[in-house]
Amino acid sequence: RVQATFETVAQDEFLFRRRDPETYAQTLLDTTGDRFRRLQRQITSFPLADDDDNRQLQRSELQRIKRAVDDISAKLPSSSVSAGAIPELERLAQSITHLERRLQRVHTLGVPRKGESS
């Protein structure tokens, strides 16, 4: 069921993109901008670990993520865009997805994994 829903949404998105690329570009900018701002808020409010070693690991990774966020910020248009911006917006959206995943992993930095000894 989930796969069928995903395929339907993907097909709808492709058709929407093909029929009205200008609107698709603006929608992509809006959603990418929203996700970007949410990521910035999550970084700012990130709860660091109580343990000094883990907190230092987390701070280091957060700094790397912040630098990547700054790079995206410099590339993300602030207002309306044309259809020609779609490839760059899609790359930026992928970069944001990658950074969201990295941020989620920061919570477990320094925590031993199953089968590891501390």
Beta strands, then each sheet from edge to edge (+ up, - down):
end
